[in-house]
Amino acid sequence: MKLIFLGTGSAFTVGDDNYQSNLLLQSDDNKYLLLDCGSDVRFSLFEQGLNYNHINAVYISHLHADHVGGLEWLAFSTHFDENCKKPLLFLPDEIGPSLWSFVLKGGLRCIQNESATIKTFFKLKGIKKESSFRWEGITFKTVKTLHVSSNEILLPSYGLFFKIKKTKVFFTIDTQYTPEILMKYFLDADVIFHDCETSKVRTGVHAHFDDLKKLPVEIKKKMWLYHYNPGRLPNAVKAGFRGFVKKGQSFTF
């Protein structure tokens, strides 16, 4: 099993040097699970020699465009290619209705001679609140994170905790700096991939490098950082981390 970072940048990353932080899990028999499907995924897939017809399944963590902005492209591309099967769509129940109603419906509902639904394009696999799903023999536990809240309304966002063979992996996806919430996963994991803001001006919706530096040494030494801002990066290794993940970097389990 291989984990491939199609990109490692923040939501507004531009240029040829990086893409948004979307990932691929490649099984031993070359099936692909796309972990989020952002706006530039068709370009980041192409750079890895892949296309929509390689994607067997998709997991969606939350509704920001760098995580769902490529779904319309994937839906239309696979739907109108007679050689493609519907991709599996693993989707937390908490965000399912909003994904269709507020993100996808405007573009996808009208196709020639048909009124479409999300099931027209995807084989939907709902995930109960803070539950799990299985793909290629691996159980993925969804972990609710604190990412963005507006007027006391929390935008649902879910990281993933899973085990590949003997390696336990925690992937935060998008979260604020909340060690009091995530510490049990930090301690249990063998490898951690944590989103990390590196800009001078903090947004408050991602963990910042200066905050993550405060984590215990035993946590940092198994933590890789991604979802960082363009520009010069601080020395993550000197600060005790494994480092910043680079675009196209892969991890084999």
C-alpha positions as CSV (number, residue, x, y, z in Angstrom):
1,M,0.0,0.0,0.0
2,K,1.3,3.4,-1.0
3,L,0.3,6.9,0.1
4,I,0.9,9.6,-2.5
5,F,0.7,13.3,-1.9
6,L,-0.7,14.9,-5.1
7,G,0.0,18.2,-3.5
8,T,0.9,19.6,-0.1
9,G,-0.1,23.3,-0.4
10,S,-2.7,25.4,1.3
11,A,-6.1,26.1,-0.3
12,F,-4.9,29.0,-2.3
13,T,-1.7,27.5,-3.6
14,V,-0.9,28.6,-7.1
15,G,2.0,28.1,-9.6
16,D,3.9,25.1,-10.9
17,D,5.6,24.2,-7.6
18,N,2.7,22.8,-5.7
19,Y,-1.0,21.8,-5.6
20,Q,-3.7,21.6,-3.0
21,S,-3.3,19.0,-0.3
22,N,-5.1,16.0,-1.8
23,L,-3.8,12.5,-1.5
24,L,-4.0,9.1,-3.1
25,L,-3.9,5.7,-1.5
26,Q,-2.7,3.1,-4.0
27,S,-3.5,-0.6,-3.1
28,D,-1.3,-3.5,-3.9
29,D,-3.5,-4.3,-6.9
30,N,-3.5,-0.7,-8.2
31,K,-6.8,0.5,-7.0
32,Y,-6.9,4.2,-5.9
33,L,-8.7,5.9,-3.1
34,L,-8.6,9.7,-3.4
35,L,-8.6,11.5,-0.1
36,D,-10.4,14.7,-0.9
37,C,-10.9,16.0,-4.4
38,G,-9.9,19.7,-4.7
39,S,-10.2,22.2,-7.4
40,D,-6.9,21.4,-9.1
41,V,-7.0,17.6,-8.7
42,R,-7.2,17.0,-12.5
43,F,-3.9,18.7,-12.9
44,S,-2.2,17.1,-9.9
45,L,-3.4,13.6,-11.0
46,F,-2.1,14.2,-14.5
47,E,1.3,15.1,-13.1
48,Q,1.4,11.7,-11.5
49,G,0.5,10.0,-14.8
50,L,-3.1,9.4,-13.6
51,N,-6.6,10.5,-14.6
52,Y,-10.2,10.2,-13.5
53,N,-10.4,6.6,-14.8
54,H,-7.9,5.5,-12.3
55,I,-10.0,6.6,-9.3
56,N,-12.0,3.8,-7.7
57,A,-13.1,5.6,-4.6
58,V,-13.2,9.1,-3.0
59,Y,-13.3,10.2,0.6
60,I,-14.6,13.7,1.4
61,S,-13.6,15.3,4.7
62,H,-15.5,18.6,4.5
63,L,-16.9,21.2,2.1
64,H,-14.1,23.7,1.3
65,A,-13.3,23.9,-2.4
66,D,-9.7,22.6,-2.0
67,H,-11.4,19.4,-0.8
68,V,-14.5,19.2,-3.0
69,G,-13.9,21.6,-5.9
70,G,-12.9,18.8,-8.3
71,L,-15.9,16.5,-7.7
72,E,-18.0,18.0,-10.6
73,W,-15.1,17.2,-13.0
74,L,-14.8,13.7,-11.6
75,A,-18.5,13.1,-11.8
76,F,-19.0,14.2,-15.4
77,S,-15.8,12.5,-16.6
78,T,-16.6,9.1,-15.2
79,H,-20.3,9.4,-16.0
80,F,-19.8,10.0,-19.7
81,D,-17.0,7.5,-20.1
82,E,-18.7,4.2,-20.8
83,N,-15.6,2.3,-19.7
84,C,-15.8,3.8,-16.1
85,K,-17.8,2.4,-13.2
86,K,-19.3,4.8,-10.7
87,P,-16.6,5.7,-8.1
88,L,-17.4,4.9,-4.5
89,L,-18.0,8.0,-2.5
90,F,-17.3,7.7,1.2
91,L,-19.1,10.6,2.8
92,P,-19.8,11.5,6.5
93,D,-23.6,11.6,6.9
94,E,-23.2,15.0,8.6
95,I,-22.1,16.6,5.4
96,G,-23.8,14.5,2.7
97,P,-27.0,16.6,2.2
98,S,-25.0,19.9,2.1
99,L,-22.5,18.5,-0.4
100,W,-25.2,17.9,-3.0
101,S,-27.5,20.8,-2.2
102,F,-24.9,23.6,-1.7
103,V,-21.9,22.4,-3.7
104,L,-22.7,20.0,-6.5
105,K,-26.4,20.4,-7.4
106,G,-26.1,23.6,-9.4
107,G,-23.8,22.0,-11.9
108,L,-24.7,18.3,-11.9
109,R,-28.5,18.2,-11.5
110,C,-29.3,18.8,-15.2
111,I,-28.0,16.4,-17.8
112,Q,-29.6,15.6,-21.1
113,N,-33.1,14.2,-20.6
114,E,-32.4,13.4,-17.0
115,S,-32.8,15.0,-13.6
116,A,-29.7,13.8,-11.7
117,T,-28.9,13.2,-8.1
118,I,-25.6,12.5,-6.4
119,K,-26.3,8.7,-6.9
120,T,-26.4,9.3,-10.7
121,F,-22.6,9.8,-10.5
122,F,-21.4,8.1,-7.4
123,K,-22.0,4.9,-5.5
124,L,-22.7,6.6,-2.2
125,K,-21.3,5.1,1.1
126,G,-22.5,7.1,4.0
127,I,-20.5,7.2,7.2
128,K,-22.3,7.6,10.5
129,K,-21.1,10.3,12.9
130,E,-17.5,9.6,14.1
131,S,-17.8,6.1,12.7
132,S,-15.6,4.2,10.1
133,F,-15.6,2.8,6.6
134,R,-13.6,0.1,4.9
135,W,-11.7,0.1,1.6
136,E,-9.4,-2.7,0.3
137,G,-9.4,-4.4,3.7
138,I,-8.5,-1.2,5.6
139,T,-10.7,0.3,8.3
140,F,-10.7,4.1,8.3
141,K,-11.9,5.8,11.5
142,T,-13.2,9.3,11.0
143,V,-12.0,11.8,13.6
144,K,-14.0,15.0,14.1
145,T,-11.8,18.1,14.1
146,L,-12.3,21.7,15.0
147,H,-11.6,23.6,11.8
148,V,-14.0,26.5,11.2
149,S,-17.0,27.8,13.1
150,S,-19.3,30.7,12.2
151,N,-21.8,32.2,14.7
152,E,-21.3,29.1,16.9
153,I,-22.1,26.8,13.9
154,L,-19.2,24.3,13.3
155,L,-18.4,23.3,9.8
156,P,-18.1,19.5,10.0
157,S,-14.6,18.3,9.2
158,Y,-13.2,14.8,9.7
159,G,-9.6,13.6,9.8
160,L,-8.7,9.9,9.4
161,F,-7.1,7.3,11.6
162,F,-6.2,4.0,10.0
163,K,-3.8,1.1,10.2
164,I,-1.9,-0.3,7.2
165,K,-0.4,-3.7,8.1
166,K,1.5,-2.8,11.3
167,T,1.6,1.0,10.8
168,K,-1.0,3.3,12.4
169,V,-1.5,6.5,10.5
170,F,-3.3,9.7,11.6
171,F,-4.1,12.3,9.0
172,T,-5.6,15.5,10.5
173,I,-6.8,16.9,7.1
174,D,-7.8,20.4,8.4
175,T,-7.8,21.4,12.1
176,Q,-6.9,24.2,14.4
177,Y,-4.3,23.6,17.1
178,T,-6.2,21.4,19.5
179,P,-3.9,18.9,21.2
180,E,-6.4,18.5,24.0
181,I,-8.8,16.9,21.4
182,L,-6.3,15.0,19.3
183,M,-3.7,13.9,21.8
184,K,-5.0,10.3,22.1
185,Y,-4.5,9.9,18.3
186,F,-1.1,11.6,18.4
187,L,0.0,9.1,21.0
188,D,-1.5,6.0,19.3
189,A,-0.2,6.7,15.8
190,D,3.1,5.6,14.4
191,V,3.0,8.3,11.7
192,I,1.2,11.6,11.8
193,F,0.4,13.9,8.9
194,H,-0.7,17.3,10.3
195,D,-1.8,20.4,8.4
196,C,0.4,23.3,9.2
197,E,0.0,27.0,8.5
198,T,3.3,28.9,7.8
199,S,2.1,32.4,6.9
200,K,2.9,35.4,9.1
201,V,-0.7,36.3,9.4
202,R,-2.7,33.6,11.1
203,T,-6.1,32.6,9.8
204,G,-7.0,30.8,13.1
205,V,-8.5,27.8,11.2
206,H,-5.3,25.7,10.8
207,A,-2.6,24.8,13.3
208,H,0.3,27.2,12.9
209,F,3.9,26.0,12.8
210,D,4.7,28.1,15.9
211,D,2.0,26.3,17.9
212,L,2.9,22.8,16.7
213,K,6.5,23.4,17.9
214,K,5.1,23.3,21.4
215,L,4.1,19.6,21.1
216,P,6.1,17.1,23.1
217,V,9.2,15.8,21.5
218,E,7.9,12.2,21.2
219,I,4.9,13.5,19.2
220,K,6.9,15.8,16.8
221,K,9.4,13.1,15.9
222,K,6.7,11.0,14.2
223,M,4.9,14.0,12.6
224,W,5.1,15.2,9.0
225,L,3.7,18.6,8.1
226,Y,1.7,19.6,5.0
227,H,-1.0,22.1,3.8
228,Y,1.5,24.9,4.2
229,N,1.6,28.3,2.6
230,P,3.7,29.3,-0.4
231,G,7.1,30.8,0.3
232,R,10.1,30.0,2.4
233,L,9.5,27.3,5.0
234,P,10.9,27.2,8.5
235,N,13.3,24.4,9.4
236,A,10.9,21.6,10.5
237,V,13.6,19.0,11.1
238,K,15.5,21.4,13.4
239,A,12.3,22.0,15.3
240,G,11.9,18.2,15.9
241,F,9.5,17.2,13.2
242,R,10.0,14.6,10.4
243,G,9.8,17.5,7.9
244,F,7.6,19.1,5.4
245,V,6.0,16.7,2.9
246,K,6.8,17.6,-0.7
247,K,4.5,17.5,-3.7
248,G,4.6,14.0,-5.2
249,Q,6.3,12.4,-2.1
250,S,5.1,8.9,-1.4
251,F,5.1,6.7,1.7
252,T,5.0,2.9,1.3
253,F,3.6,0.7,4.0
